[in-house]
Amino acid sequence: MMTKKQKNDIIEKFKDHPSDTGSAAVQIGLLSERINYLSEHLKNNKKDFHSRRGLLMLVNRRRSLLGYLKKNDSKKYNNILAEINTYKK
């Protein structure tokens, strides 16, 4: 799971203003971290179908937030996609 420090680091990376903790960009960053964690978990635990369902729900939530961001602020959308792709590796 994510520690408090990891969560704060992700919020710092994606926030728009000093008190931003819940914007679409921050939520996408946090969801991406959880998705990466669950993906690794499922590689080792192939029969954990409850976690697989949770992973699918997280992916769908991230996809809808990315769609919202793409529609309303395409520049930020492209920046976040670049950050997420470099963050995964």
C-alpha positions, 0 to 999 in steps of 0.5 A: 500500500501507499505510505503517507509520504508517497501520497504527499509526494504524488500530491506535490507532483500533480497539484495546481495550487498550494492547497490542492488535494482533490483536483482531477490531476491529483486524483489521476496521480493517486489512482495511477499509483494504486493501479500500479500497486494492484497490478504487481499484486495480481502478478503474484496472486493470479486467483485474487478476483476481488482485487481484480475487480477493484483494479478494474473499478480504479482503471474505469475511474481514472479513465473517466477523470482523464476524459473529463480533463481532456475535454476541459483542459487538453494541455494539462491532459497531455502533461499528465499523460506524459507524467504518468508514462514516465512515472510508471517506469 
